[in-house]
Amino acid sequence: MSLIVLFSSSCSNNFNLDKINFDSNFEKTISTLKIEEKREINLKSDFKFARIEPLDHLAENINNVIYSYFISPKENQITYNGIKLGDDIVEIRTVNDKPIGFRCSTSSTENTQELLAALEQKYGIGKLIYNFKGTQYYIWESDNKIIEFNKFSTSEGTAKEAEQGMLIILKTSALKKGQWPIYKPYLDKVKMPDLRE
């Protein structure tokens, strides 16, 4: 199923992250959202990138301008399948003004559980690749996307125990070009066995 950007100017500017179109111009679609920061990424010098491609190849990609947009939902409602993400900042990375992936978090147990349920409804039961002391990593691979959801307890064993989550959706072909920080582990994770099997 292709991803579609969903904006509604008449309905409180809801922005459904699940509908990001990895093949369309992104700058126009975020004109109504508050950008906390727009940061240019230099693949040749950014130490966070563990590269597959050699530097001379990256140097040839002069027009491969990579930006990270940090979007605040404080003034503009950002949703994921109808789940409000609260005050967390959403990072969306683009190459040549087309999205290659995003990262966002949930800060309550209810939103974390609802988000995992929404992912399972859309993509099926995720592969459990890590499970230790209240922390689980799930991963899916679908339609040139790698989806990872990390769920962890913020206060394990206490009366106020709560869950938080981190969702990352990435374009697989962009990962293979080394356009996301520390990207090689994501390519390795899809090959890992399900711990429940």
SVG drawing of the C-alpha trace seen along z (x, -y; Angstrom):
<svg xmlns="http://www.w3.org/2000/svg" viewBox="-13 -27 50 48">
<polyline fill="none" stroke="black" stroke-width="0.4" points="0.0,0.0 1.5,-3.4 2.0,-6.0 0.1,-9.3 0.6,-12.6 -2.6,-13.4 -3.2,-17.1 -6.5,-18.6 -6.5,-22.4 -10.1,-22.3 -9.5,-19.8 -6.9,-21.4 -4.0,-20.6 -3.7,-17.0 -0.5,-15.4 -0.6,-11.6 3.0,-10.4 2.0,-7.0 0.9,-8.7 4.2,-10.3 4.9,-9.9 8.6,-9.1 8.4,-10.1 6.8,-13.6 8.1,-17.1 8.1,-17.5 8.6,-21.3 5.2,-22.2 3.4,-19.7 4.8,-21.1 4.0,-24.8 1.4,-24.8 3.6,-23.1 6.0,-24.7 9.6,-23.8 11.8,-23.8 15.0,-23.5 16.1,-22.7 19.6,-21.2 21.7,-20.3 23.6,-17.0 27.0,-16.5 27.5,-12.8 31.2,-13.3 32.0,-14.8 29.1,-13.7 30.6,-11.1 27.2,-9.6 27.1,-8.0 28.6,-4.5 28.9,-4.3 28.6,-1.5 29.5,-3.7 33.1,-5.1 33.6,-8.8 34.5,-9.5 31.1,-8.1 29.4,-10.4 31.4,-13.3 29.9,-12.9 26.4,-13.3 26.6,-17.0 22.8,-17.5 22.1,-15.0 21.2,-17.7 20.1,-16.1 18.1,-17.9 16.6,-17.0 13.4,-18.9 12.5,-18.9 8.8,-19.5 7.1,-20.5 3.5,-19.4 3.0,-22.0 1.2,-24.4 0.3,-22.0 -1.3,-18.7 0.8,-15.8 -0.8,-12.4 0.1,-8.9 -3.0,-6.9 -5.0,-9.3 -2.7,-8.9 -1.5,-12.3 2.3,-12.2 2.2,-15.0 5.1,-17.5 7.8,-15.3 9.6,-16.6 9.3,-14.6 12.4,-14.4 11.8,-14.0 14.9,-13.6 14.8,-14.5 17.1,-14.1 16.6,-16.5 13.4,-17.5 11.9,-14.0 11.4,-12.2 13.6,-9.2 12.5,-8.5 11.2,-9.9 11.5,-9.3 9.0,-10.1 8.2,-9.0 5.3,-8.4 5.5,-9.5 2.6,-7.6 1.7,-4.0 -1.7,-4.4 -0.2,-6.0 2.6,-3.5 0.2,-0.5 -2.2,-2.1 0.7,-2.8 1.9,0.8 -1.6,2.0 -2.0,-0.3 1.3,1.0 0.2,4.6 -3.1,3.9 -1.4,2.3 1.7,4.5 0.9,7.7 2.7,9.0 6.2,7.5 9.3,9.5 10.5,9.3 14.3,8.9 15.2,7.7 13.5,8.4 15.3,7.6 14.2,5.9 11.0,4.4 12.5,3.2 11.3,4.8 12.3,4.0 9.9,4.9 10.7,4.7 8.7,4.9 9.8,4.8 7.1,3.7 7.0,1.9 10.6,0.5 10.2,-0.5 11.8,0.7 9.6,0.0 11.1,0.3 9.2,-0.3 11.0,-0.3 8.9,0.1 10.5,-0.4 9.6,-0.8 10.6,-4.1 10.4,-3.0 10.4,0.8 9.2,2.4 7.7,-0.7 4.1,-1.8 4.5,-4.5 5.8,-2.2 5.1,-3.6 5.9,-2.7 7.3,-4.9 7.9,-4.1 10.1,-5.2 8.9,-4.8 11.2,-4.9 10.1,-4.4 12.8,-4.4 13.0,-4.1 15.0,-0.9 16.7,-2.2 17.9,-5.3 19.3,-3.1 21.3,-1.2 22.8,-4.5 23.8,-5.4 21.5,-8.4 20.4,-7.8 22.7,-7.9 24.0,-4.6 22.0,-3.0 23.7,0.4 22.2,1.9 18.7,1.4 19.7,3.4 21.1,6.1 18.0,6.1 15.6,7.3 17.8,10.4 17.6,11.3 15.3,14.1 12.1,13.6 12.9,14.3 9.5,16.0 10.3,18.7"/>
</svg>
